[in-house]
Amino acid sequence: MTDKPTTKPGAEKTLTREERLAAALRENLRRRKTQSREREDTADSPASDGE
């Protein structure tokens, strides 16, 4: 029975960093998907020829 922590010192900092990186990756993916959808919408819409 020891009172020593089972994790390494600084592990909480690493976990927080990993969580921030994961959140940044998710946000980046959402942004890229949105941009891709917008590009598809503009490519699919017929261009006005002025007729």
N, C-alpha and C positions, 0 to 999 in steps of 0.2 A: 504494500500500500504506500505508494509515493504520490506526492502532490505535483509531480512533474507533468507538464503538458505533453500530450501525445503528438502534437504537431510541431514542426520546426518553427523557430522564431522567424517572424516575417512572412509566414504562410498566409496570414490574413491579408497582407498587402498584395501578395501574388494573386490571391483569389479575387480581390477587388480589381486588380489590373486585368485579370482574365475576364471578369464580368464586363468591364468597360470595353474590352476588345470585342467580346461577343456582341454587345449592344451596338457597337459601331459597325460591325459586319452586317448585322440585321438591318440597320438603317441604310447602309450602303446598298444592300440588295433591294430593299423597297424602292429606293430612289432610282436604281437602274431599271427595275421592272416598270416603274412609272414612265421613265423616259422611253423605254422600248415600246410601251403601249401607245404613247403619244406619237412616236415615229410611225408606227403601223397605221394609226388612225389618219394621219396626214397623207401617207402613201396610198391608203385604200380609198380615200375620198377623191372623187373625180375633180379634175382641174377645170376651172372656168376658162373657156375659150373666148368668151365674149359673144357667143352666138345667141 
